[in-house]
Amino acid sequence: MLPDTNAKTTPAPAVKPIKPYQILIPIVLGLAVIVWLFSSEFDIADLSSASFTSLSVVFILVAFILMFLRDATMMCRFRLLSDKRISWKQAFVINVLSEFTSTVTPTAIGGSSLVVFFLAKEGVEAGRSTTIMLVNLFLDELFFVALCPLLFLLLPLQVLFPPSAGMATFGYVFIGLYALHLVWAALLFVGIFIRPDWVKSILVLLFRLPFIRRWKHKMTTITDNLVQASRDIKHRSPLFWLKALLLTFVTWSVRFLVVNAIFLAFVPVADHLVLYARQIILWVFMGAMPTPGGSGMSELAFKQYYGDICSSGSIVLLVTLIWRLASYYLYLFLGIFIIPRWLHEAIGKLGMPRA
């Protein structure tokens, strides 16, 4: 069990409600690209090459079930990291809010940074919330930095970056992005397990730069909690880490297998490992996309990247649409229903001023 870390807390910031335009922008961007692709490249005659049967419906349902399984394992991880101090309902809400935030903010920002705020509303003290956020980030980064080299050992470069799809030159971009993920994972590891004081000094110094100085106070609070989180997390048992690593592996694996299930609904798949590996690589690219949730750019990248898997571009467009419905728009619409009531309760329970 973690010690109580509520000794040093700072007043919660004012809540800034989600503006309608923040929801409309990703919807408009994503749908505009989908409509443009379908109007310019979709040909219903191409669907004759698809093997769409009653089994296809089953595979599409499997894709959504995999996303629900992904959510279930994320909820398990939140409960594990909080020592089960949050209920299943609270874990569900926190997960949906985190995913929703990722859909309306640039992909590089995502919803992970707001997990502390979501947990605070659910009654988790500041220090423990920071611990949960940082460990979540570290486990996710560890999955990517550990699995990517394995993919390069199992599959040739021309399969991961097919020249026929115009992706050959993207291999160099991927190396740069992977290096950034590696550095970030190393920074988290050092900050959590070895020398949090070093990381604190570096970040506090970095946030003296003029263009990010406005967030200096928030970064100071985060780094203070980082030091406390480091003390807390070192008391965890090997069994705890085994459970956390297993949940992380299942969480991301089933999310990437969604594409495998969707492709099986339309075309026979020769190599499932290729589909799986390309999802991981595409996810690394999506982390650098500037649009909210990667909307618009993700659809284009997916269609281009998987264009060589089947002969029909129209089938790839259908797969792209279903993939985004399952992994993106589902959380966007869930958030629209959940977040207004949740924000109202958060303002009332925490006594926070409205922005």
Residue pairs with C-beta under 8 A, 6 or more apart in sequence:
1 83
2 83
2 128
2 131
2 232
2 233
2 235
3 231
3 232
4 125
5 125
5 126
5 127
5 128
5 131
5 225
5 228
5 229
5 232
6 125
6 126
6 127
7 127
8 126
8 127
8 224
8 228
9 125
9 126
9 127
10 126
10 221
12 117
12 120
12 350
12 352
13 218
13 352
14 352
14 353
14 354
14 355
15 343
15 346
15 347
15 352
15 353
15 354
15 355
16 355
17 340
17 343
17 354
17 355
18 104
18 339
18 343
22 104
22 292
23 104
23 332
23 336
25 104
25 292
25 295
26 103
26 104
26 291
26 292
26 293
26 295
26 332
27 295
27 329
27 332
29 291
29 292
29 295
29 296
30 293
30 295
30 296
30 298
30 299
30 324
30 328
30 329
32 296
33 295
33 296
33 297
33 299
33 300
34 299
34 317
34 320
34 321
34 324
37 299
37 300
37 303
37 317
37 320
38 317
41 313
41 314
41 317
42 313
42 314
42 317
43 313
43 314
44 314
46 312
46 313
46 314
46 315
47 312
47 314
47 315
47 318
49 267
49 310
49 311
49 312
49 315
50 266
50 267
50 312
50 315
51 266
51 267
51 268
52 265
52 266
55 265
56 264
56 265
56 266
57 265
59 261
59 262
59 264
59 265
60 261
60 262
60 265
60 322
62 261
63 258
63 261
63 262
63 265
63 322
63 323
63 326
64 326
64 330
66 254
66 255
66 257
66 258
66 261
67 254
67 255
67 258
67 326
67 327
67 330
69 250
69 254
70 251
70 252
70 254
70 255
71 92
71 95
71 96
73 247
73 250
73 251
73 254
74 91
74 95
74 247
74 251
75 88
75 91
75 92
75 95
76 91
76 247
77 136
77 139
77 244
77 247
77 248
77 251
78 86
78 91
78 94
78 95
78 132
79 86
79 88
79 91
80 240
80 243
80 244
80 247
81 131
81 132
81 135
81 136
81 244
82 119
82 124
82 128
82 132
85 123
85 124
85 128
86 94
86 119
86 122
86 123
86 124
90 122
93 118
93 122
93 338
93 342
94 115
94 118
94 119
94 122
96 331
96 334
96 335
96 338
97 111
97 114
97 118
97 335
97 338
97 339
97 342
98 111
98 112
98 114
98 115
98 118
99 111
99 331
99 334
99 335
100 111
100 331
100 332
100 334
100 335
100 336
100 338
100 339
101 110
101 111
101 114
101 335
102 110
102 111
102 112
102 293
102 331
103 292
103 293
103 295
103 328
103 331
103 332
103 335
104 292
104 293
104 332
104 335
105 111
105 292
105 293
106 289
106 290
106 291
106 292
107 286
107 287
107 288
107 289
107 290
107 291
107 292
107 293
107 294
108 287
108 288
108 289
108 290
112 133
112 136
112 137
112 140
113 133
115 129
115 132
115 133
115 136
116 126
116 129
116 130
116 132
116 133
119 128
119 129
119 132
119 133
120 126
120 129
120 350
121 342
121 345
121 346
121 349
121 350
124 132
126 225
127 225
127 228
127 229
127 232
128 232
129 225
130 222
130 225
130 226
130 228
130 229
131 225
131 228
131 229
131 232
131 233
134 188
134 191
134 192
134 226
134 229
135 192
135 229
135 233
135 244
137 188
138 185
138 188
138 189
138 192
139 244
139 245
139 248
140 248
140 252
141 181
141 184
141 185
141 188
142 185
142 245
142 248
143 248
143 249
143 252
144 178
144 181
144 185
144 280
144 283
144 284
145 178
145 181
145 182
145 185
147 280
148 178
148 280
148 281
148 284
151 160
151 277
151 280
151 281
152 160
154 273
154 277
155 273
155 274
155 277
157 171
158 168
159 274
159 277
160 171
160 277
160 278
160 281
161 167
161 168
161 170
161 171
161 174
161 281
162 168
162 308
164 307
164 308
165 304
165 305
165 306
165 307
165 308
166 304
167 304
167 305
170 285
173 285
174 281
174 284
174 285
177 284
177 285
177 287
177 288
178 284
181 284
181 287
187 199
190 196
190 198
190 199
191 198
191 199
191 200
191 226
191 230
192 226
192 229
192 230
192 233
193 230
193 233
193 234
196 223
196 226
196 227
196 229
196 230
197 227
199 223
199 226
200 223
200 224
200 226
200 227
203 219
203 222
203 223
204 216
204 219
204 220
204 223
206 212
207 213
207 215
207 216
207 219
207 220
208 216
255 327
256 276
256 279
256 280
256 283
257 276
258 323
258 326
258 327
259 275
259 276
259 278
259 279
259 306
259 319
259 323
260 269
260 272
260 275
260 276
262 319
262 322
262 323
262 326
263 269
263 275
263 306
263 309
263 310
263 319
265 322
266 310
266 315
266 318
266 319
267 309
267 310
267 315
269 275
269 309
274 309
275 306
275 309
278 305
278 306
282 298
282 301
282 302
282 305
285 301
286 294
286 297
286 298
286 301
289 297
289 298
290 297
291 297
293 328
293 332
295 328
298 324
298 328
299 320
299 324
302 320
302 323
302 324
303 313
303 316
303 317
303 320
306 316
306 319
306 320
307 313
307 316
309 316
310 316
346 352
347 354
